[in-house]
Structures are given as structure tokens and as C-alpha cells.
């Protein structure tokens, strides 16, 4: 357990695997809740370096990029440093102004109950909750005590055929954390022939 005060602390890389019936060798990286400000130079550089090192095929950005104009400078610089990646998708978070046939991905900012969605997704990414920033303990059901207030204050969940992965974010507006490391999510797709759709015969 460790108390964090300030924004420039190291983050962890949470690694998962998703077994697909038709795709393999694809790496998806999800990053959320940067909350850059004018003091975020070192953090933005570190995140950009990690993205380059992990070399994902798809980058998903889940919102809340900057809390100030100075923070947007660092975000724009980071985006310029990774602009050679071809598949970058971004959505806006609440702090921001301004489907393949065989694998469906939903990129959210704020977690929602996926059972209310009409369309079935395979992979669901969300952020926003920051793990509640203070974690006394965690179980497979969530990060506590924040789980008592927020149903989706957890690391992951399996809902039907979907894997629901929830980031603790990479920064905070109020930069205090306890036992709640910042993170980014990395998913490697693996192939399982048993999950392949049936082939048509003539």
C-alpha cells in the first residue's frame, strides 16, 4: 500500500488476453483520464514512451485529456509523438470540451451497465472512476470502499461473452491516491478455432 500525492508517479500496465474466433496477433491499448496540466511534462513524455515501447495495433483514448490549456499543450505533444500509429480512436470525457464484423469493441469514458445496450460487444473499455483513488482492499467484485458507491468501481468483469475492462486512469484532478496505481490497459487477441463462425458449404 502506498500513498500518492502529486501526478508524476509511475503507472502499471495491466495485461489481459481475449480469445477470438477469427483474429490474433492484434494488440489493443486503452488509455484514459490523463488530466494533464502545465506540470505534466514528465508524465506525458513517459506515457508517450510507453506507447512506443508497447507498439499496439490499435490505440483507444477514453477521454479527460487535459484540465487546462497548458495541459492541452502536453497532450498535443504526446499525440504528435505517437502520430505514426495508424489506428487511434478517441472519445471525449466529461472534462473535455470540445465495428468489425468479427469483433465488436465499445470504448466508453464513464462505465455503464452493458446489459442495457441493444448491441452485443466483445470488448468494453471504460475509465472515469479512477478506482475512487483510495483503495482499502479489493476483491474480484471491486475496489473498496469505492465499490459501495459506484457499481463499476472494479478492474474487470465478464458479462455474457463480453470482457469489461475498467481503467484506473493516468492522472487525477485532485492528485492524491492510496493503494490505487495509475494504469493503462493492454489486450492481446488470441485465436481459438472453436470460436470461429461456421463456414458456408456449397
Backbone bond lengths (Angstrom), bond angles and torsions (degrees), N, CA, C in turn:
res aa  C-N    CA-C-N  psi(-1)  N-CA   C-N-CA  omega(-1)  CA-C   N-CA-C  phi
1 X - - - 1.453 - - 1.516 109.48 -
2 X 1.308 115.11 139.09 1.462 119.24 -175.11 1.520 110.13 -147.74
3 X 1.316 116.03 131.56 1.459 121.72 175.14 1.518 108.52 -85.09
4 X 1.343 117.00 129.96 1.458 122.02 177.49 1.516 109.61 -115.25
5 X 1.313 116.13 127.43 1.464 122.15 173.74 1.517 106.73 -125.68
6 X 1.332 117.29 126.31 1.458 120.93 -174.51 1.515 110.31 102.23
7 X 1.322 115.28 172.96 1.471 120.70 -170.48 1.514 114.56 -103.96
8 X 1.316 119.28 -16.74 1.468 120.11 -169.55 1.520 112.58 -98.55
9 X 1.334 115.62 50.11 1.457 120.07 175.97 1.527 109.26 -99.55
10 X 1.321 117.55 156.15 1.465 119.49 -179.33 1.519 111.49 -65.44
11 X 1.323 115.88 154.44 1.453 120.74 177.58 1.524 108.69 -117.89
12 X 1.311 114.59 157.99 1.465 119.78 178.92 1.518 109.86 -97.50
13 X 1.319 116.04 161.19 1.461 122.34 174.89 1.525 106.60 -113.44
14 X 1.314 116.12 110.11 1.458 121.54 178.19 1.523 108.48 -87.45
15 X 1.322 116.78 122.87 1.461 120.97 -175.46 1.525 110.51 -109.41
16 X 1.333 115.27 135.09 1.447 122.79 178.79 1.524 108.87 -133.17
17 X 1.318 114.87 164.34 1.451 121.10 172.73 1.522 108.68 -128.35
18 X 1.309 115.93 139.99 1.458 121.22 174.96 1.525 107.58 -123.45
19 X 1.330 116.26 124.52 1.452 121.39 -177.28 1.520 108.68 -88.40
20 X 1.329 115.98 119.46 1.466 122.66 -176.46 1.516 110.27 -110.49
21 X 1.326 115.22 149.89 1.459 119.03 178.08 1.506 114.02 -79.24
22 X 1.329 118.33 -11.87 1.463 118.30 -173.83 1.522 114.64 -140.43
23 X 1.332 119.09 -12.53 1.462 120.86 -177.57 1.515 110.77 -122.70
24 X 1.319 115.15 145.30 1.464 119.96 171.71 1.518 108.04 -152.79
25 X 1.301 115.84 165.02 1.457 120.90 177.97 1.511 113.74 73.61
26 X 1.336 117.50 17.40 1.460 121.32 178.32 1.519 108.05 -110.61
27 X 1.300 116.10 133.73 1.464 122.27 -178.29 1.522 109.26 -115.68
28 X 1.335 115.39 125.39 1.465 122.61 -178.27 1.523 108.60 -112.78
29 X 1.324 115.48 130.60 1.464 120.75 179.02 1.527 108.74 -118.46
30 X 1.328 116.51 126.83 1.464 122.11 178.57 1.525 109.18 -115.56
31 X 1.344 115.75 128.69 1.466 121.96 178.70 1.517 108.49 -130.07
32 X 1.321 116.58 139.47 1.458 119.58 -176.03 1.520 110.79 -147.50
33 X 1.338 115.30 157.74 1.463 122.59 170.72 1.525 112.72 57.22
34 X 1.315 116.51 58.92 1.467 121.83 177.64 1.536 110.54 -69.86
35 X 1.331 116.81 -45.69 1.468 122.66 -178.32 1.532 111.24 50.60
36 X 1.316 116.60 45.34 1.456 120.77 177.72 1.533 110.62 -63.02
37 X 1.339 114.57 145.35 1.462 121.59 169.76 1.524 107.40 -133.99
38 X 1.314 117.49 -171.51 1.469 118.79 -174.50 1.527 112.99 -68.03
39 X 1.324 117.69 -12.27 1.466 121.28 179.52 1.530 112.77 -97.08
40 X 1.324 117.72 11.47 1.469 121.52 -170.86 1.524 114.25 -95.25
41 X 1.326 117.82 18.58 1.467 120.47 -176.82 1.524 111.98 -54.73
42 X 1.324 116.00 -51.58 1.464 120.56 -175.50 1.529 111.24 -66.13
43 X 1.321 116.88 -41.04 1.463 120.21 -179.30 1.525 110.84 -65.62
44 X 1.338 117.49 -44.04 1.459 120.98 179.49 1.528 110.83 -61.45
45 X 1.322 116.99 -40.89 1.467 120.98 178.04 1.525 110.80 -64.17
46 X 1.340 115.79 -43.39 1.461 120.33 -179.47 1.528 111.70 -63.35
47 X 1.331 116.53 -42.08 1.465 120.26 179.46 1.523 110.07 -66.00
48 X 1.325 117.65 -44.30 1.459 120.70 177.07 1.518 112.04 -59.13
49 X 1.342 116.53 -41.20 1.470 120.63 178.33 1.527 111.61 -63.92
50 X 1.347 116.20 -40.50 1.465 119.38 179.55 1.529 111.32 -66.42
51 X 1.323 117.05 -39.73 1.467 119.65 177.87 1.522 110.00 -59.83
52 X 1.328 116.52 -44.76 1.468 120.35 179.34 1.521 110.98 -62.47
53 X 1.328 117.07 -40.85 1.463 120.92 -178.77 1.529 111.82 -67.48
54 X 1.323 116.90 -40.51 1.472 120.98 -178.53 1.524 112.13 -73.76
55 X 1.334 117.36 -26.21 1.462 123.43 173.84 1.537 113.06 51.78
56 X 1.338 117.71 59.25 1.469 119.54 -178.66 1.523 111.99 -75.68
57 X 1.331 115.57 158.12 1.463 121.14 173.12 1.520 111.44 -82.43
58 X 1.329 116.36 -31.97 1.461 122.60 -179.35 1.524 108.43 -131.90
59 X 1.332 116.53 132.78 1.458 121.69 176.06 1.525 107.86 -116.90
60 X 1.328 116.10 124.80 1.453 122.68 177.44 1.518 108.84 -112.73
61 X 1.329 116.55 126.80 1.467 121.70 -179.56 1.523 108.20 -111.25
62 X 1.333 116.38 121.13 1.453 121.54 -167.79 1.515 116.59 -96.99
63 X 1.343 118.43 12.08 1.460 119.41 172.52 1.517 115.01 104.14
64 X 1.349 114.76 174.38 1.472 124.38 -176.77 1.536 110.90 57.30
65 X 1.321 115.12 65.53 1.455 121.27 -173.38 1.523 113.56 -84.66
66 X 1.327 118.01 -38.73 1.465 119.80 -175.31 1.522 110.25 -149.26
67 X 1.330 115.39 145.42 1.466 121.45 177.82 1.523 112.26 -100.78
68 X 1.333 117.63 -1.40 1.462 120.63 -177.78 1.520 109.06 -158.12
69 X 1.337 116.03 168.61 1.470 119.97 175.78 1.518 110.88 -61.52
70 X 1.337 116.32 -38.65 1.465 119.42 176.95 1.516 111.57 -62.90
71 X 1.325 116.98 -35.41 1.456 120.69 176.35 1.516 112.01 -66.82
72 X 1.335 117.20 -35.86 1.461 120.18 178.03 1.518 111.63 -64.42
73 X 1.320 117.27 -31.53 1.470 120.55 175.74 1.525 109.49 -59.68
74 X 1.326 116.79 -45.89 1.469 120.39 -179.61 1.530 111.27 -68.25
75 X 1.333 116.25 -37.88 1.460 118.75 177.76 1.521 110.65 -64.25
76 X 1.333 116.77 -44.81 1.468 120.19 179.50 1.523 111.35 -63.28
77 X 1.329 117.06 -38.68 1.467 120.38 177.52 1.527 110.72 -64.53
78 X 1.332 116.62 -41.82 1.451 119.95 178.49 1.525 110.44 -63.51
79 X 1.351 116.55 -43.00 1.458 119.94 179.44 1.530 111.21 -63.34
80 X 1.327 116.81 -37.24 1.469 119.55 177.11 1.524 110.80 -63.52
81 X 1.341 115.96 -35.99 1.469 119.59 -177.79 1.525 112.34 -70.98
82 X 1.343 117.65 -20.64 1.466 120.06 -179.74 1.526 111.40 -113.00
83 X 1.329 116.88 14.92 1.464 120.22 -174.00 1.528 112.98 -66.69
84 X 1.333 118.05 -14.67 1.464 120.10 178.83 1.529 112.01 -74.74
85 X 1.346 117.51 -14.78 1.462 119.27 174.33 1.527 108.69 -72.15
86 X 1.324 116.75 134.79 1.457 120.16 -171.30 1.522 114.24 -85.44
87 X 1.319 118.27 -26.79 1.465 121.28 -173.11 1.521 110.38 -117.19
88 X 1.326 115.99 86.21 1.458 122.02 177.79 1.527 107.80 -119.59
89 X 1.320 116.73 124.10 1.468 122.32 178.15 1.522 108.44 -121.70
90 X 1.328 116.23 136.19 1.459 120.45 -176.90 1.521 110.09 -134.90
91 X 1.335 115.13 145.90 1.456 121.94 171.72 1.524 108.23 -125.04
92 X 1.326 116.20 161.29 1.466 120.99 178.33 1.515 110.15 -87.32
93 X 1.334 115.19 145.06 1.457 121.27 173.32 1.520 110.35 -101.35
94 X 1.316 116.26 -177.67 1.462 119.59 -177.88 1.531 112.57 -71.41
95 X 1.323 118.37 -14.92 1.468 121.54 175.52 1.525 111.98 -93.21
96 X 1.303 118.42 -4.93 1.457 121.97 -177.01 1.521 110.36 -98.56
97 X 1.355 117.10 136.75 1.463 121.70 176.86 1.539 107.82 -102.13
98 X 0.637 100.29 -168.32 1.455 100.55 178.32 1.589 111.74 67.61
99 X 21.839 158.44 -120.33 1.452 132.38 89.11 1.516 111.90 -152.28
100 X 1.308 112.85 122.66 1.474 111.09 168.41 1.527 112.20 -66.57
101 X 1.347 118.36 150.34 1.466 121.36 -175.34 1.519 112.36 -65.47
102 X 1.330 117.73 -23.92 1.451 120.13 -172.80 1.528 112.90 -109.71
103 X 1.298 118.97 -3.69 1.461 121.14 177.10 1.526 108.10 -153.54
104 X 1.320 116.67 119.90 1.463 121.38 -178.00 1.517 109.23 -110.36
105 X 1.334 115.42 124.67 1.461 121.78 -177.37 1.519 108.77 -118.23
106 X 1.323 115.77 132.43 1.459 121.84 174.63 1.516 108.54 -112.46
107 X 1.324 116.61 121.75 1.467 122.09 178.90 1.527 107.43 -109.13
108 X 1.319 116.22 113.25 1.453 123.17 -178.60 1.520 110.18 -111.08
109 X 1.309 116.08 162.91 1.457 118.68 164.63 1.530 108.22 -94.83
110 X 1.316 116.71 -63.53 1.463 121.42 -179.41 1.523 109.63 -91.15
111 X 1.336 118.04 130.38 1.460 119.54 179.61 1.527 112.04 -62.05
112 X 1.324 115.76 141.18 1.460 122.09 175.19 1.523 108.21 -130.54
113 X 1.311 115.55 169.54 1.458 120.69 176.79 1.528 108.23 -78.22
114 X 1.332 118.88 110.36 1.467 120.06 -175.20 1.523 113.44 -70.06
115 X 1.318 117.80 -14.79 1.462 118.92 178.82 1.524 111.41 -70.75
116 X 1.329 117.51 -12.80 1.471 120.65 177.61 1.526 112.22 -86.00
117 X 1.336 117.64 -6.11 1.454 121.19 -176.62 1.526 110.96 -84.93
118 X 1.321 115.33 140.17 1.467 119.61 179.76 1.523 111.13 -72.76
119 X 1.343 116.64 -30.51 1.458 120.38 -175.40 1.529 110.24 -98.77
120 X 1.320 119.75 133.96 1.465 121.59 178.94 1.532 111.73 -84.18
121 X 1.305 116.99 125.10 1.463 122.21 179.05 1.523 110.12 -105.32
122 X 1.344 115.21 154.13 1.459 120.73 176.44 1.527 112.05 -90.77
123 X 1.327 115.20 -43.25 1.469 121.16 179.84 1.523 108.35 -124.59
124 X 1.327 115.58 131.30 1.460 120.70 178.25 1.524 107.69 -126.44
125 X 1.344 115.85 127.26 1.460 121.76 177.88 1.528 109.02 -115.40
126 X 1.319 116.35 141.32 1.466 120.85 175.60 1.517 109.25 -150.20
127 X 1.325 115.18 165.93 1.464 121.87 178.38 1.516 109.70 -139.65
128 X 1.320 116.65 -126.00 1.473 126.03 170.35 1.524 115.49 74.67
129 X 1.332 118.70 -42.28 1.462 120.13 -170.80 1.529 113.51 -81.95
130 X 1.329 118.38 -16.15 1.470 122.75 -179.94 1.535 112.17 57.10
131 X 1.327 118.10 20.77 1.461 120.50 -175.44 1.510 112.95 64.34
132 X 1.330 116.40 13.71 1.471 125.88 -172.76 1.533 112.37 68.30
133 X 1.332 117.23 2.88 1.471 125.16 174.39 1.526 114.06 68.42
134 X 1.310 118.24 -24.66 1.471 122.40 177.01 1.521 107.32 -120.27
135 X 1.330 116.53 116.84 1.462 121.24 -179.49 1.520 108.81 -122.32
136 X 1.321 116.18 116.51 1.458 120.88 175.16 1.510 111.52 -82.67
137 X 1.350 116.07 -40.55 1.450 122.45 177.59 1.523 108.51 -160.58
138 X 1.321 115.52 162.02 1.463 118.01 174.84 1.514 110.61 -140.05
139 X 1.318 114.67 150.38 1.452 123.55 176.69 1.522 107.31 -128.12
140 X 1.316 117.53 -177.81 1.463 119.90 177.14 1.521 111.56 -64.37
141 X 1.328 117.01 -18.21 1.465 121.39 -178.81 1.520 113.38 -89.48
142 X 1.334 118.43 -11.96 1.453 117.35 178.58 1.510 115.01 157.28
143 X 1.338 113.91 179.12 1.457 123.35 177.83 1.532 107.46 -102.31
144 X 1.327 116.35 121.70 1.461 120.91 -173.92 1.522 111.10 -110.82
145 X 1.322 117.24 149.22 1.462 129.58 12.04 1.530 114.79 -86.13
146 X 1.347 118.90 -4.76 1.461 120.83 -176.63 1.523 113.86 -59.02
147 X 1.328 116.77 -28.55 1.468 121.18 179.79 1.522 111.41 -59.76
148 X 1.331 117.14 -27.86 1.468 119.80 179.29 1.526 111.44 -67.66
149 X 1.328 117.34 -27.02 1.460 121.35 -179.40 1.525 112.15 -95.54
150 X 1.331 116.72 -34.11 1.459 121.62 -174.22 1.527 109.54 -125.99
151 X 1.329 115.20 115.58 1.462 121.33 -176.19 1.522 112.63 -54.46
152 X 1.360 116.95 -36.98 1.461 120.43 -174.33 1.517 112.55 -98.74
153 X 1.324 117.96 20.87 1.460 120.71 175.15 1.535 108.23 -79.89
154 X 1.311 113.80 78.56 1.463 121.76 -176.15 1.520 107.98 -152.41
155 X 1.321 116.78 172.80 1.462 120.71 179.97 1.519 111.67 -87.31
156 X 1.327 116.69 -40.52 1.465 119.84 -176.26 1.518 109.83 -160.24
157 X 1.321 113.94 163.62 1.463 120.72 175.37 1.518 108.34 -155.30
158 X 1.323 116.50 150.82 1.463 122.21 172.36 1.514 107.55 -108.45
159 X 1.331 115.44 121.59 1.458 120.81 -177.81 1.521 107.30 -128.01
160 X 1.320 115.73 104.61 1.457 120.10 -172.40 1.520 109.45 62.03
161 X 1.332 117.19 -126.16 1.461 121.54 177.63 1.524 112.61 -91.39
162 X 1.319 117.03 3.93 1.465 120.91 -175.44 1.521 111.74 -95.16
163 X 1.320 115.17 142.06 1.458 122.06 168.37 1.525 107.52 -101.73
164 X 1.321 116.34 121.81 1.468 123.31 -176.40 1.526 106.55 -107.61
165 X 1.328 117.21 114.22 1.461 122.72 -175.67 1.519 108.99 -117.04
166 X 1.333 116.96 128.88 1.457 121.57 -173.25 1.524 109.52 -123.03
167 X 1.318 114.99 120.27 1.466 121.67 -177.31 1.528 110.94 -80.93
168 X 1.331 115.57 147.40 1.460 121.28 172.16 1.522 111.49 -88.05
169 X 1.340 117.12 1.77 1.456 121.02 174.41 1.515 113.94 84.58
170 X 1.318 114.63 169.48 1.465 122.05 -177.35 1.519 113.30 -115.48
171 X 1.314 117.97 2.47 1.459 121.41 178.30 1.511 109.54 -170.29
172 X 1.311 116.06 171.61 1.451 121.43 -175.55 1.518 109.84 -141.84
173 X 1.331 116.68 143.78 1.450 120.03 172.31 1.527 110.01 -64.15
174 X 1.334 117.73 -45.69 1.463 123.29 171.51 1.521 106.60 -102.99
175 X 1.337 117.99 101.41 1.474 120.93 -167.62 1.528 114.12 -80.37
176 X 1.320 116.86 67.46 1.460 122.55 174.59 1.520 108.03 -130.88
177 X 1.320 116.44 126.49 1.463 121.66 177.00 1.529 109.93 -135.78
178 X 1.330 114.87 150.95 1.458 120.78 173.47 1.526 107.89 -136.21
179 X 1.338 116.09 119.69 1.459 121.79 177.37 1.532 111.94 55.99
180 X 1.323 115.93 35.74 1.475 121.14 -174.36 1.528 108.12 -144.58
181 X 1.316 116.68 81.31 1.455 120.57 -175.43 1.516 111.74 -71.36
182 X 1.327 115.46 140.53 1.461 120.46 172.93 1.531 108.49 -61.17
183 X 1.334 116.57 154.47 1.455 118.03 -177.48 1.519 112.36 -153.35
184 X 1.293 114.50 167.13 1.454 123.73 165.45 1.517 106.52 -133.42
185 X 1.307 117.45 156.16 1.458 121.92 -173.70 1.525 110.45 -109.66
186 X 1.305 115.83 131.98 1.458 122.45 -179.38 1.526 108.48 -123.87
187 X 1.335 117.58 123.74 1.462 122.16 -178.98 1.521 108.84 -121.98
188 X 1.320 116.89 123.60 1.456 122.42 172.38 1.526 108.29 -99.91
189 X 1.319 117.44 128.91 1.464 121.65 177.64 1.524 109.66 -85.48
190 X 1.316 115.55 133.34 1.458 122.56 177.95 1.524 109.16 -117.70
191 X 1.319 116.42 153.78 1.467 120.54 -177.52 1.524 111.03 -98.21
192 X 1.324 115.85 134.98 1.459 122.85 172.69 1.529 107.44 -131.52
193 X 1.338 117.94 109.15 1.478 119.93 -178.12 1.522 112.85 -56.21
194 X 1.327 117.17 -28.04 1.479 120.33 -179.04 1.535 111.22 -65.32
195 X 1.334 116.58 -21.68 1.470 119.65 179.42 1.514 112.52 -94.95
196 X 1.322 117.16 2.04 1.469 120.15 179.92 1.512 110.15 -72.07
197 X 1.332 117.80 144.35 1.460 119.95 176.95 1.518 110.77 -67.71
198 X 1.335 118.51 149.89 1.475 119.99 -179.52 1.524 111.41 -63.36
199 X 1.332 115.94 142.86 1.472 120.70 179.56 1.518 110.75 -86.72
200 X 1.320 114.78 147.20 1.467 120.02 176.35 1.528 109.15 -74.81
201 X 1.300 115.85 140.37 1.465 120.10 174.45 1.514 108.73 -113.90
202 X 1.321 116.55 145.91 1.467 121.22 -176.82 1.506 109.69 -99.79
